[in-house]
Amino acid sequence: MTEEVFGRAFSILELVEAQRLEIEILLVAAEDQLEETRLRGEMLERADLSQLPVEGTDLDAVLAMARDLATGVAPRLAVSASSLRYRAYLGYLDELTGMYSRELRVVSIQGFRQAVLGRGDSA
């Protein structure tokens, strides 16, 4: 295993950055899905549902409720919840990056060996 591969495997900041990229991709997909849900909802809002063969005295109320759920509320809630979760996780990753940046330093193993050996030779 090369030193570069070894160093990358143990670089927490690089692992966090890789996770950040994956979450950002998921967030963009969720935002695209939210827009698609909004557009689909607009189409259904304009649809004439009065021709549906449903019996009952409260047909208009039932159709209005079904339209509200199908066009906006349920799909929008699901996608918005995902988006909120991704944004919260990105905030967590920001905090994690800050914490590790303050507390840990990524040091080259080869540089560390040279420093230790150099001090040992001069002593």
N, C-alpha and C positions, 0 to 999 in steps of 0.2 A: 504494500500500500504506500503510495507516495505521500509525502508530507502535506501536499496540497489537499489530497482526498481526506487524509486524517484530520487536518485542520478544519475543513468544511463540515465534516461529520459532527464535530463537536462545537461548532460555532452557533451558539444559541440565537444570536441576532440573525444569522442567515436562515435558520429554521423558522424563526418568527416571520421574517420577510417572505419566505415561501408560503407560509400559512396566510399571510396578509393578501398575497396575490390571488390565492384560491378563493378567499372570502370576497374580495373585490369582484371577481368574475361572477360569483353567486349573487352578489348584490346587484350588479348590472342586469343579470338575467331576471331577477325578481322585479326590478324596476321596469324592464321591458314587458314582463308578464302583467304588471299592474296597468301599464298603458294599454296593452291588448285587452285586458278585462274591461277597462273604461270604454274603449271603442266598441267592444261587443255589447256592453250595456247600453250604450247610446243607440245602437242598431235595434236592440230589443225594445227599448223605450218607444221607438217610433213604429213598432210592429202593431198591426191591428189584430188584437186577440179576441175581438168580439165575435168572430166567426167560429171559435172553437165549440165543438158539440159537447157542452157540459151543462147538466141540469142543476137547478138550485136557484133559490131566490136571491142569494148574496153573490151571484156570479161576478159582478163588478168588483166587489171587495176581495174575493178569492183571487181573481186575476191580478188585481193591483198588488196584493201581498206576494203572490208568486213572482210577479215581475220584479218587485223590489228585491226579493231574495236572490233571484236568478241573475239579475242584471248588475247588482251592485254590492249589496251588503255582504253576502257570504264569500264570494270570490275575492272581493276587495279586502275583507278582514284577514283571510288566509294569507294573501300575498303581502299585505301590510305588516302582518306579524312576522313573516320571514324577513322582510326588509329591516324591521326594527331589531330583530335578533342579530342580523349581520352587522348592522351599525354598532350595536352594543359590543359585539365581539371585536370589531375593529378598534373600538375605544379601549377594550381590555388589552389588545395587542399593542396599542400605543403606550399604555401604562407599563406593560411588561418590558417593552423595548427601552423605555426610559429608566426603569429600575435596573435592568441588566447593564445598560450603558454606564450608569453611575457606579454600580457595584463591581462589575467584572470588566476586566480588560482582556481582549483577545491578544495573546502573545504568540509569536512564532516559536515553535519548539526548537528549530535550528538556532534562532537568535538567543533563546534561553540557554541552550547547550553551550554556545560560544561564549556567552557572558559568564557562565559558571566555570567553564574550562579556562577562560582567560583570567579569571580571578584566582583560580587554583594555581595557574602557572606562575603568577606574579607573587604569590604568597610564600 
